[in-house]
Amino acid sequence: MGLIENCTLADLYEAVSNNKKVPGACCLLKKYFVQRALSESGGNQSAAVVLLGIDRKTLRRIYKEHVGSCDEK
């Protein structure tokens, strides 16, 4: 498995299944779920936060920190 930018959810699942640590996994998961919720809601943030069970402020923070870039900090 390469850098986290090249890591897919399948790679992450395989690594976790084999008890391996995956640097940046949390970032990858946050990015995936925020993008999916926004996609499923047609870009509607109010609907996306309902799907995710978070508030809009949290959605904006996650989007700003993780969706724009998932570089390790």
Secondary structure by P-SEA (a helix, b strand, c coil): ccccccccaaaaaaaaaacccccaaaaaaaaaaaaaaaaaacccaaaaaaaacccaaaaaaaaaccccccccc
